[in-house]
Amino acid sequence: MTLHEGANHFAWLSGPNTGYGFAIGRTDGAALTDAEARDHIAGFLAEIDPATGYLRD
C-alpha cells in the first residue's frame, strides 16, 4: 500500500494481471489503518472473477 495525494493505492502483486489493483481515499487524506486496509482488500478480492482475475462485470 502506498499513500499518494490522499489516496491509498494497492497493487495485487500475486495476482494473474500485472499492475492490477485499486485505490481508495479517506475524506481526511490519511492512510488507512491496518484493519481498514484488510477490510478493503478482502472486499476487492471477493469481487474478483477467478476465470479472468479482474473484477466481475
GUMARPA-420571 format. One record per residue (C-alpha): z, x, y; residue number from 1. Coordinates in Angstrom, 3 decimals, padded with zeros to 6 digits. Last residue first. Example, Ala and Ser with C-alpha at 12.3 -4.5 7.8 and 13.67 -1.06 7.14 Angstrom:
2
+----------+----------+----------+-----+
:        Z :        X :        Y : num :
+----------+----------+----------+-----+
:  007.140 :  013.670 : -001.060 :   2 :
:  007.800 :  012.300 : -004.500 :   1 :
+----------+----------+----------+-----+
***
This chain:
57
+----------+----------+----------+-----+
:        Z :        X :        Y : num :
+----------+----------+----------+-----+
: -014.529 : -018.947 : -007.260 :  57 :
: -012.122 : -016.725 : -009.167 :  56 :
: -011.153 : -013.444 : -007.519 :  55 :
: -012.919 : -010.432 : -008.992 :  54 :
: -012.449 : -008.533 : -012.264 :  53 :
: -015.533 : -010.257 : -013.646 :  52 :
: -014.500 : -011.647 : -017.051 :  51 :
: -010.781 : -011.460 : -016.301 :  50 :
: -011.185 : -013.777 : -013.299 :  49 :
: -008.469 : -012.657 : -010.892 :  48 :
: -006.255 : -015.359 : -009.342 :  47 :
: -003.044 : -014.268 : -011.103 :  46 :
: -003.717 : -010.700 : -009.918 :  45 :
: -003.554 : -011.741 : -006.263 :  44 :
: -000.384 : -013.788 : -006.742 :  43 :
:  001.320 : -010.919 : -008.578 :  42 :
:  000.323 : -008.509 : -005.777 :  41 :
:  001.655 : -010.915 : -003.146 :  40 :
:  005.008 : -011.300 : -004.928 :  39 :
:  005.326 : -007.549 : -005.561 :  38 :
:  004.638 : -006.800 : -001.875 :  37 :
:  007.234 : -009.343 : -000.731 :  36 :
:  009.842 : -007.813 : -003.063 :  35 :
:  009.037 : -004.267 : -001.884 :  34 :
:  009.360 : -005.384 :  001.740 :  33 :
:  006.129 : -005.870 :  003.623 :  32 :
:  005.285 : -003.525 :  006.481 :  31 :
:  005.870 : -004.859 :  009.966 :  30 :
:  003.296 : -006.499 :  012.251 :  29 :
:  005.749 : -009.249 :  013.320 :  28 :
:  003.440 : -012.043 :  012.149 :  27 :
:  003.021 : -010.309 :  008.822 :  26 :
: -000.370 : -009.201 :  007.599 :  25 :
: -002.159 : -009.280 :  004.273 :  24 :
: -004.877 : -007.083 :  002.865 :  23 :
: -006.681 : -007.208 : -000.472 :  22 :
: -008.068 : -005.063 : -003.251 :  21 :
: -011.328 : -003.757 : -004.665 :  20 :
: -012.334 : -000.165 : -003.948 :  19 :
: -013.725 :  000.467 : -007.413 :  18 :
: -014.081 : -002.692 : -009.498 :  17 :
: -012.541 : -002.576 : -013.002 :  16 :
: -008.954 : -002.462 : -011.746 :  15 :
: -006.556 :  000.474 : -012.127 :  14 :
: -006.527 :  001.429 : -008.426 :  13 :
: -006.371 : -002.092 : -007.004 :  12 :
: -006.119 : -001.118 : -003.330 :  11 :
: -003.552 : -002.933 : -001.200 :  10 :
: -003.627 : -003.027 :  002.593 :   9 :
: -000.651 : -004.270 :  004.647 :   8 :
: -001.870 : -005.408 :  008.045 :   7 :
: -000.272 : -004.660 :  011.416 :   6 :
: -002.964 : -002.239 :  012.578 :   5 :
: -002.846 : -000.267 :  009.322 :   4 :
:  000.003 : -000.322 :  006.814 :   3 :
: -000.843 :  001.217 :  003.454 :   2 :
:  000.000 :  000.000 :  000.000 :   1 :
+----------+----------+----------+-----+
***
